Each structure stands twice: as structure tokens, then as C-alpha cells.
Amino acid sequence: MLNLAGRNKLVKPGSIQSLIILPFDNFTGADSLDYFVSGMHSSLITDMQQISALRVIGKTTANSFKGTDLSLTQIASKLKVDAAVEGAISFFGKDSVCVQIGVIRSKGEEKQLWVEDFRVAKDQILNFYNDVTKQISEEINVVLTPQEEDMLAENRTVNAEAYDAYLKGNYYWDDGSEESMQKALKYMNTAIEKNPDWALLYSARAQIWMALAQNGFESPEITGPKIYEDIDKALELDPDLADAHYVNALMAYLAEWDWVKAEKEFLKALAINPGDVMARIFYGQLLSILQRPDEALAQGKLALEMDPLNPMIPVFYTAILLGVNDCETALSYLEKVKVNDPENVFANYGIELAAFRCGDYDKAFEAVKYILPLEDTVLKDIDSIFNEQGFEMAYKEILRQMEILSQNGYVVPVEMAYRYIMVNQQDKAMDWIEKGYEIRDPNMPYIATGIYLCEPLFNNPRFIDIVEKMNLPLKRND
């Protein structure tokens, strides 16, 4: 290693409390290595996010500045960060990689604080992230906790082929299509074959299985046992793996409805990696369903600060806002997401609910058309009904069509329930809530909050029976 700038003595403790790790440059001359360069960037972000005294901007926001014309000062101002980390990979050989990492103070006048060249043996690449995290912390005078010191002192070797397959798996997983997710699964399987003692691989594979189920590409009956098997193995190999506790928390509240276990696992994940933005936003949602709104909103705001340009964070935050009946703020966040991605399914679900609660039925109806799994001819007929007879009649036709669809396929019970509430048919809504309970619809934990418009059911004995069986806290109507 060659230190090009020498140790910096000018940074006062506490003067740098936040930073962004900008996308790494690929100077290898091979575009085919972009997956590796991107993977190294993500890995360093994950490592540095575990430092509790630093706010490290999330991966999605960081990647949005790839190829940007903005200066570091402009980026820093936009994100309210004190420094930036830049990286470049200049050589990729059979056994080693050459990397340059630098830190630049971006608040006020730009100043190079530290830069160093590394030649990293591929089987030592995990230790490289530890080394860089520790060195940057020292250079910017960040005080590490004893636990963080121990974490960064761990010796973590890895099979080079397994690491390569892991990065390829992550690269395809980020795409989100069924074909890409299946490729991601294949690469994670290969990585596990090459390095069966690396806990992170099992946690990563569990999350791919979860994504396949959530997107309807695999049935929960197939994915559920595989997820639990992988998480158990990950925690057996590494009880302090934040990713594994995060997935355990998600399963506890979306599948098991075990609120105590879910909170315990979220807190473990966040204690190990306080910068895990997804763990934080979903912990906020859990707090919302547990009727702890102030805590929920605080977690959501932290997540927004950590990854402000990630469109999914404001979408997930709106579930918390709707939980406290703040439809106007929720709608403003969702519409900003939709400007850049009009067909974003999650944003349109949120807009349907938020707009209805705000009394903007035109906007709610416009959003639902992006969601419904109906033929174009049917959607045109529904559109005509809306124009001629209004919102309620159009939604009754939507529900009629979805009831037909449910006879031969799967429809989400809670979606059916809240749309029946929209047209004032509470008994029908309760039929679908009860079905959601029977099949353990993962949307069921949210029924006692404001998100799914269920307030008209809060005094219904059938509804009260369901929430009591789920051990959900419920604020009943006066």
C-alpha cells in the first residue's frame, strides 16, 4: 500500500459526521467488469454504514451520481454531507485487484484529506473493506466503539470465485425481473458451493427467495422453508450478521405475526449496522402497526436522510404517514416518485389509498388503473363507467371483475377489503379480511393502522376478533 497524502492532522474530531461514497470508476478497460466495480462500491458502503458515528449515504442515492456533472460541493450541499469518498479500480488480475481510495472534504472549500493505493489479493478483499473503513475513520478523526474496533479487526478471508459469483448474483438481483432473479439465485448457489462457510451468502440467497415470492414468481409454499433454512444457516455461521437479523425480522412480522420477535430482530440488525436503510424503514412500519406513531415517524425520517434519492424509501415511508392519517404529506411524496416513474406499482398503490383518504377520487382512480391485472378492454369499460357514472360505480365494476379473477387465480385479500370499504360494503370487506387471515396475507399486519382505510371496521366484532387473534393493538372508534 502506498499512502500518497500522508496522515491528515487537520480534521478536528466531529467536523466530519457524514459522507457519501461515490460510484467507483472502472479504469480496467473492460466494461464486462462493471458488476465487480459496482459490487466493491456497495460492499464498502455496507461496511462503512456500520460505523455509528458516521451517516453514510445509501447505495441507491450514491449510484444516482454516476456520471454526474455536479461538483463535489454541489453534491455535498444537496445531501448535506461533510465529505466524499472516491474510488477507482485500475487493474483486475487473476489473483489481485488494484484500487485507489480517496477522501475529500466537500463542505466549504474542497480539500483532499487522504488518498491511498491498494493492491488487494482477491481472497483478502473482505479484509480490504475493513482496512479502508478503519483508515478513513482514523483520517477523519471518527471515534470507533470497542465493538466496531473488534469488528474491523476480524480476519475475513473468502474464496475468490465465490466472491465473484456473489457480486454477479447481486448485480442481477438488482434488476428485479424474474429472469434476472433466477440468474441471481443461480450465482448465489454457485457462491455457496465454492464457499459454504460464508454466512452472508445464505442471507443474500434468502432475500432473493423473498423477492421471488413477493413478486409472485414463486409460491410462498416453496420459498418459505428455503428462507428459514438459509437464515438459520447464516446465523449459525455468524450470529452477528446484520443482514440475517433483518430478514429474520421481516419474516417474523410479515409471515409469523410475532411482533416481539420482529422488534428484537430489527433492533439487533440496527445495532450491528445502524446505516441499514431498509431495516430502518421497515422497523418504522412495524412501530406504526404497534401504534407507536412518534417512534415510527422518527425511524422513517432517519431512513429518508440516509438514502434520500432512493424512490422506495419515500414510498415505504408513506405507509407510516398513512398510518397516522397524514394523507396530504403521503400523497406529496408519492407523486414525486411517480413523476420519474409513472408506472411504479408501489407508488400507485400508495396514491390510490392516499388520494382516496384525501377525497381526490379522480387521482385514486387514475392510480388504480396502473395496478389492476385486467385486460385492456375491461379497463376501457371501467374507464367509461367512471366517466359516465362516477367513482363508486367504477369501483364496483373493478370489484366484480376481481371477484371473477379470484375464482381461477390469486388476488390479494387486503386489496379487495379496502376497495370494498371504498364503496361502503363493510360485510364484503370483512369476508376478505377473514380470508386474508386464513391464508396469512402479508398485508394483514397493517389492518389496524390507517393505511388500508379499515376504520369503519374497528368496532366490528368480526374485525376485533381477527386483530385479537393476531395480537394487534387497535385504537377503536369512539
Order of alpha helices (4+ residues) and beta strands (2+ residues): beta-beta-beta-alpha-beta-alpha-alpha-beta-beta-beta-alpha-alpha-alpha-alpha-alpha-alpha-alpha-alpha-alpha-alpha-alpha-alpha-alpha-alpha-alpha-alpha-alpha-alpha-alpha
